[in-house]
Each structure stands twice: as C-alpha cells, then as structure tokens.
Amino acid sequence: MVNLKDRLRAAGIHLGISVAIAGLAGLLVFGIWYPYPYREISGGRELFMLVVSVDVVLGPLLTLAIFNRAKPWPTLRRDLAVIGLLQLTGLAYGLWTVFVARPVHLVFEIDRFRAVHAIEVPAEMLVRAPADLRQLPLWGPTTLGMRPFVDSNESMEATLAALAGAELGARPDFWQHYSQSAPDVVKAAKPVVQLKSRFPEQAADIDRIVSSTGRPADTLATLPLVGRKSFWTVFVDARTAEVLAFMPLDSF
C-alpha cells in the first residue's frame, strides 16, 4: 500500500531543492543578464517566471506520482534520477532561452535610447562593428552610441531597413563607443523641468528619481527609452551624458 505521507514528504523535499536551484538561477538572471531596469523593460521577469514556475512545479509533482518505498531501491533511484535529469534539462533549455533574449546594449539612437537584445543583433553584421565590440557581452548590458550616417544614401537605406524591422540600434555596423556619442546625447536631451511640466501628475516621482542620483535637477536631462515591452525615461548628466537613472515613464 502506498504511503501518502511518504510521497508528500518526498515531493516536499524535491520542491525545496527545486526552489533552491531556481533561486541560484534567479541570481544569475537578475544579477547579471537582466539587472534593473532590464528585468522590466526587456521582459526578463516574465521570461524567467515562465521557465522556472513550470520546472519547479513539474518535478515535485512527478515525484509525488512515482515515489513508493515498496519499489526496489535501484528502481526508485533510477526513477528519481530520470525526473531530476528531465528537470535539469528543462531548466537548462529555459535558461538558454532567457540568455539568447538577454539585453546586450543600451544604445543611443539619434534622439532616444534603445535596449538592444542579443536575439535582435544580426550575427553576420558583427564583423562590421568596431573590433572591441564584435563580441556580445556576457555579463550584463553596456552603453553604446550610434555613429552618424556617412551620406544620404546610407541614411535612406537605414531608414527603409528600420521600417522593415531592422532597428538602427541593433545594427553593429552603426555602433560606436558611448563617449563618442556623448555630445549628441547632451544636445538631444531635455531638461528635467520640461519633463515635469509635461507630466505634472508624475512630478513627485520625478523628484524621487532626481534625488536618487544625488545631483541637482538642473544638472540632469532626460531622453526616452525604447524597451522590448514598454517605454521608459533615462536620466543623464546634462554635461557629460553619463546615464544615471531610469524611470517607468513614456516620455515620447
């Protein structure tokens, strides 16, 4: 006769182990691949929860279904090992999916920032990026700029490609170091006071973001940010273009 208490205990132990492994995976995902604010603007939270929730629930449920002390120990051990292997395989595949969708760069794109993700970058174009930018970062997104168009023909080609879905910021042939784009960032950015006048109902939240930077409001400026699933606002130093803070506000 199957002892339900034994099954529940085994499933509970399996659940605890699964939650611990999911916690370690979460440190990797949110601590490195999707740091704030990318867990929000790039959908990292939803991707991770979808992957982990299925994996964490399925393993213990299978253990609950098959655990039986009446089985010979080699048979029970084999069954549990198969479940563990299936669970780890599913987790590895899920983490790979999260990895290839990770944000790799925050790119200044003419008059806005864009969060660019690994899956959006044409691999065949990486050889056309500056030599030190041809490898997508593994340890979190970096900040880049976009070089000026060389002529009107390139501008027209890029515009048509963007209309077809090839976003400018995701094209390695346009990447340059952020310091090279800093003057253009400063020129395109708008004063914080202008943001507050456009969104008076958000004034208190804007003030909190300004306060978090530790700098006076009149030394900051803002630009819109295009994410995978939403639009945010980036706060930069009005003189150096240093990226200082983010706010979940569509400022387009």
N, C-alpha and C positions, 0 to 999 in steps of 0.2 A: 504493500500500500504506500502510495506517495505521501510524503510528509510535507504539507503545505508550508509549515513553519520553516523547514529546511530550505525549501525553494525560495521563500521570501527573503530569508537571511542571505542566501547566495546571490540573489538578484540585487539585494541592498548593497552587498559588498562590491558587486560588479558596478553598480551605479556610482558608488563612492570613487572607485578607481577611474571610471569614465569621466566624472566631473573634474577630478584632479588633472587628468590628461587634457581635458578641454580648457582648464584654467591655464595650463602651460602654453597651450596653443594660442589662447587669448593674449597672453603676454607678448608672444611673437607678432601676432596680427596687429594689435592695437599699440604696442610699444615700439614697433619698428616699421611695419609695412603701411599701417593706416593711423599714424599719430593724429591728434587733434589738429585741424578740424576735418581731416580727410575721412575719418570714420563716419562723418555726417555727409559731407559734400560728395564723397565718392561711393557712398553706399556700403562701406566696409562693415558696419554693424549688422545690416540686414543679411549680407552675404555670409558672414561668419555665423550668425544665429541660425540661418537655414541649414548650413552644413553641420554644425555641432548639435543642434537640437535633434535631428534625425539620428545621428550617430550615437549620441548619449542615451537616447530612449531605446533604440532598437536593440543594442547589445544586452542590457539588463532584461528586456522582455524575452529575448531568446533564451537567456539563462534561466529565467523563470519557467519557460516552457519545457526545457530539456533536463533540468537538474533533477537527479534521482540517485540517492545514495545506494539504492539497490543495484545499480549498474556496477559492473566490474570497474575498478579504479582506472585501468588503462583506457577503457571505453569512455568513461566520464571525462577523463583528462583530455582525450582526443576531441570530444565534442566541445569542451570549453575552449580548447586551443583553436579549433576551427572558427568558433564565434569571435574570439579575440582577433584572429587574423583577418576575418572579414571586416571587423570593426575598424582595425587599424588601416586596412586598405581603403575603406571608405573615407576615413579621416584624412589620409594622405592625399587622396584624389580631391577631396573638398578643399584642403589647404592649397593644393596646386592651382585649383580654380581661383581661389582668392588671390594667390600670388600673381597669376598672369593678368588679373584685373586690377592690380595694385596701382596707386598713383606713383608716377616716377618723377614728374617735374611740375613745378608751378611756373608757368611761362607768361611773361608779359607780352601781350599781343596787341600792339598798336595803341589801344585805349582801354585795355582791360587785362585782367589776369585769367588764365585758364588752367584748370587742373588737368594734366595730361596723364593718361594711364597706359601701362605697358601694352595692352592689347590694341590700343589705338595707333601705336607708332609703327609705320611701315618698316619692317626689318630690312628690306632692300635699300632703304634710304639712309640707314645708319652710317654707311661708309662715307656719306656726303656731309656728315656733321663734323665739327672741329674734332681733331684727333682725340682729345681727352674727354669727349662727350659721346663717344661711339658705343660705350657700354652703358646699358640702363642701370641705374643704381639699385643695389640690393637692400640697402639699409635705410630706406626712407627717401621721400621725395626731396629734390633740390630745387633751387630757384634759378630760372634762366630768363633770357630775353630773346627777342626775335630781331634779326638783323633787318635793315631797310632793304626794300626791293632794289635790284640793280637798274631796272628800267621799267618802262610802262608795259612792255610785253610780259615780263615776269609778274608784274602786279596783276595784269589781266588773267594770266594763266592760274595764278594762285587764287584769285577771286572765284574763278569758274570751278576750280577744284574744291574750294571751300563750300560752294553751293551744292556740290555733289557729295559732300560729307567729309572731305579731307581737310579737317580743321588746320589752320595755319600753325598753331602752337604745337601740333603733333607731328609736324614735318621736321625731321632732323636737319635738312638742308637749310633751314631758316634759323636754327638755334645759334645763340651766341651767349657768352658769359653775361651774367646779370649786370655786372659792373659796367659793361659796355652800353647797356640799355638804361642805366640809371638816369641820365639827363632827360631821356624821353619819358620815363616814368614820372619824374618831377613835373615835367611840362603837362602831362595828361591828367595828373591827379588833381582832385578838387579839395578845397579847404573843408575841414570838419564842420565849420559853421554853416556851410552850404548844405551839407548832409542833414544837419539838424533843422534847417529851415524847410527842407523838402519833406522831412518826416518828423514833425513836431511831437507826434504821439510816441515816438521812439527816443525822444531826447534824453530821458533818464538812462536808458540802456546804452545809448551812445556815450554818455558821460562816464558810465561804468567801464566801458571798453577803454576810453581815453585814460581813465585813472589807472587801469591795469598796466598800461605801458609805462607809467611813472614819468610822463612827459606832459608839458602844457599842450592844450588843444591847438594853439596857434602854431605849434611846431609840427603838427601832423597833417596828413592829407589822405584822401580815400580814393579807391578805384573799385569798380565792380569785379566780381569773380564768378566765372562760369564753372560750375561743377558738373558732375555726372547727372545729378538728380535735382539740383537746386542752384539758386543764385545767392551769393553772399557778398560781403563787402570786405575789402582788405584795407587796413590802416598802415600807412607807410610814413617814414620820416620825410617831411616836406623838403628837406635839403639834400639828404643822401639817398633817398628811395629805399632805405632799409625796411624790410617787411617786419611789422611789429605786432599786429593783432588781426583777428578775424571776427566778423560779426554776421550772424544769420539774417541778413537784410538784403533784399533785392534792390540795389541802387541803380539799376539801369534806367 
